[in-house]
């Protein structure tokens, strides 16, 4: 049994649910950007096949931001978004694929 009360566990439902829902919206947009950019001449030259794994999609989009002239005005924003997404995926994966096993009360407000 996790070292966490039912009330504390229940308090996590909403924020974790919001994280998962928002993650799926973000990931869906990343998939769409990859699909659109892969079908450009430059996109196909950067990757032999369309990237499907998250880390490969991020790498591909970083390359696109650097190589596709039309994205140059947005390159810094794209890189920042991808960096944030890579940080978020760690938290998302911990909740989706892990299990809450403890609750550190010193970190709660």
C-alpha atoms as one frame of an Amber mdcrd trajectory, in Angstrom:
protein
   0.000   0.000   0.000   1.228   3.475  -0.772   2.135   5.685   2.152  -0.580
   8.184   1.256  -4.075   8.817   2.566  -7.111   8.477   0.321  -7.842  12.199
   0.760  -4.348  13.207  -0.380  -4.531  10.779  -3.290  -7.934  12.155  -4.301
  -6.500  15.685  -4.240  -4.120  14.608  -7.024  -6.889  13.443  -9.384  -7.722
  16.824 -10.873  -4.182  18.179 -11.432  -2.974  14.869 -12.839  -6.055  14.641
 -15.057  -5.429  18.170 -16.324  -1.793  17.309 -17.003  -2.757  14.181 -18.978
  -5.460  15.940 -21.000  -3.216  18.921 -21.774  -0.361  16.584 -22.654  -2.528
  14.753 -25.176  -3.501  18.069 -26.784   0.137  19.159 -26.995   1.322  15.802
 -28.307  -1.419  15.800 -30.937  -0.214  19.186 -32.212   3.382  17.960 -32.302
   2.273  14.951 -34.374   0.458  17.276 -36.786   3.463  19.596 -37.131   5.708
  16.624 -37.870   3.289  15.287 -40.473   3.036  18.647 -42.238   6.773  19.370
 -42.154   7.787  15.846 -43.140   5.859  16.207 -46.377   7.973  19.181 -47.448
  11.088  18.678 -49.541  13.338  19.763 -46.673  11.463  17.616 -44.164  11.897
  14.455 -46.221  15.582  15.248 -46.674  16.084  15.420 -42.884  14.597  12.014
 -42.070  14.287   8.810 -44.092  10.876   8.055 -42.567   8.337  10.023 -40.600
   9.349  10.042 -36.919   6.832   8.330 -34.650   8.493   8.197 -31.233   8.272
  11.341 -29.122  12.035  11.890 -28.862  12.479  11.408 -32.620   9.625  13.848
 -33.331  11.277  16.445 -31.091  14.636  15.941 -32.781  13.024  16.236 -36.210
  11.203  19.457 -35.284  14.426  20.963 -33.928  16.122  20.211 -37.253  13.189
  21.691 -39.153  13.314  24.874 -37.069  16.961  25.266 -38.031  16.718  24.257
 -41.693  13.379  25.529 -43.006  13.665  29.222 -43.855   9.945  29.870 -43.345
  10.320  28.810 -39.699  13.267  31.074 -38.927  11.073  33.737 -37.281   9.627
  31.065 -34.986  12.756  28.953 -34.401  13.408  30.185 -30.859   9.762  29.707
 -29.844   9.776  26.211 -31.349  12.962  25.281 -29.480  11.535  26.636 -26.201
   8.272  24.733 -26.695  10.137  21.510 -27.441  12.375  21.921 -24.392   9.306
  22.409 -22.200   7.601  19.408 -23.803  10.656  17.226 -23.082  10.519  18.337
 -19.433   6.767  17.681 -19.251   7.022  14.195 -20.744   9.100  13.065 -17.762
   6.353  14.100 -15.329   3.597  12.778 -17.597   5.340   9.410 -17.977   5.852
   9.135 -14.217   2.115   9.530 -13.614   0.903   7.473 -16.560   3.382   4.606
 -16.259   4.265   4.821 -12.575   2.354   4.668  -9.322   2.062   7.123  -6.450
   3.839   5.460  -3.556   4.518   8.276  -1.124   3.453  11.831  -0.361   5.959
  14.303   1.018   3.912  16.643   3.201   6.782  19.136   3.423   6.242  19.928
  -0.284   2.510  20.600  -0.031   1.117  24.064   0.531
